């Protein structure tokens, strides 16, 4: 792993890779580009790393750049033959085959409608081909992916916040989970879906998510304690 991970990088900086990564296939995400035999930084931000060998620059960009393996939330916008077109917030729509669902066959097709929200994973993501999604893992299981039709609240956050929410070091979800019963799906494309016991709790949790972007874990804990008291008072009224 590069010694720059977690540090601020600037356009023109060179990403030095360790010898241990020589036999691994390096995946370059947003903010990085190959220039001959070296890798250069193209955007200012924080260099991030994900096992086994994925690098990207975390910055306040608005448009999502697809990365293979990313879990994303998308909206079905079109159906063309056996392929669904899904808006994932990138420069082009992603494709999703009807066979990319658990148990799907030619006779047993998934119930997917235009306007549905999908939780899916990127199978293909490169400059030469349109993004391709799947709603199954390597064993053919949905593993939580597929169509989301349980109501709830669907909203947009920054790409930086979506990655922060999915970080093991982030305490927001665990602190909220101690105080509320809710479901949440976070896409690395900056989209979040939440459903709690009622509308008041759902909106309160969504506001907490959006407010947490610049907070540390201690501030997040204090916010969740205050939020729990406020919501309890509103529900009593």
C-alpha positions, -999 to +999 in steps of 0.1 A: +000+000+000+013+035-009+026+056+019+005+085+006-028+068+016-047+091+039-026+121+029-036+152+009-025+149-028-024+174-056-025+172-094+009+161-108+019+141-077+031+106-085+016+075-068+044+053-056+032+016-052+049-008-028+067-039-040+041-062-024+016-050-049+037-060-079+016-092-085-018-076-078-040-060-104-042-023-094-076-006-098-074+031-104-104+051-094-113+088-098-084+113-096-058+088-109-044+081-144-017+060-159+011+079-176+034+053-192+048+033-163+038+057-135+005+067-120-003+104-116-027+123-094-052+144-115-074+159-087-068+175-053-080+155-023-073+127+000-058+095-014-078+065-004-072+027-006-094-004-005-083-040-005-071-058-024-055-030-045-079-001-054-069+035-051-088+067-057-087+104-047-115+115-023-126+150-033-158+171-035-166+161-071-203+159-079-204+135-108-198+098-100-172+079-119-180+042-120-155+018-104-157-020-108-170-036-076-187-005-062-221-009-047-245+018-060-281+029-058-297+036-092-330+044-107-345+024-136-352+048-164-356+026-195-362-009-207-346-020-240-353-056-249-337-078-221-317-049-207-327-023-182-311+012-183-302+025-149-293+061-138-264+058-113-254+094-115-225+089-139-220+105-174-240+076-190-266+051-180-256+017-168-270-016-183-286-044-162-296-077-177-328-093-165-307-125-158-286-106-133-311-112-105-312-142-081-334-170-095-341-151-128-346-172-160-362-166-194-395-179-179-391-164-144-382-127-151-377-102-123-405-077-115-386-045-124-405-013-134-393+021-147-389+043-117-378+015-094-348+021-071-321-006-073-292-016-050-266-032-073-229-037-079-208-026-109-196-056-128-180-036-157-166-001-155-141+012-180-138+040-205-144+017-235-177+001-224-209+014-208-212+005-170-228-029-164-246-038-132-256-070-114-279-077-085-262-110-075-229-119-059-203-144-073-225-173-059-256-161-077-272-148-044-289-114-041-271-107-008-293-077-001-292-064-037-322-058-060-353-036-062-362-015-032-400-010-029-406-005+008-413+033+008-386+051+027-366+082+018-342+084-011-317+113-013-284+125-026-252+132-006-216+140-016-194+112-028-171+119+001-199+114+027-211+081+011-176+067+015-174+080+050-207+063+059-193+029+046-160+033+065-155+008+094-142+038+114-174+058+111-196+056+142-229+072+128-248+040+119-240+022+151-250+052+173-282+057+154-289+019+156-288+020+194-316+046+194-337+038+163-348+008+143-342+015+107-330+002+073-304+019+053-287+014+019-257+035+009-243+037-026-208+047-033-223+069-060-235+094-034-271+081-029-287+069+003-321+052+010-335+051+046-366+037+061-375+040+099-405+033+120-423+064+109-418+095+088-405+116+117-378+091+125-369+086+088-365+123+081-346+128+114-321+100+105-317+114+070-309+149+085-284+133+108-267+115+079-263+148+060-251+167+090-224+142+099-202+149+069-178+172+087-182+157+122-158+135+141-171+104+160-174+123+193-195+150+177-216+123+160-223+106+193-235+138+209-257+146+179-273+112+181-281+116+218-297+150+212-316+137+182-330+108+202-344+132+228-359+155+202-376+127+182-390+112+214-405+145+223-421+149+189-435+114+189-451+120+223-469+151+210 
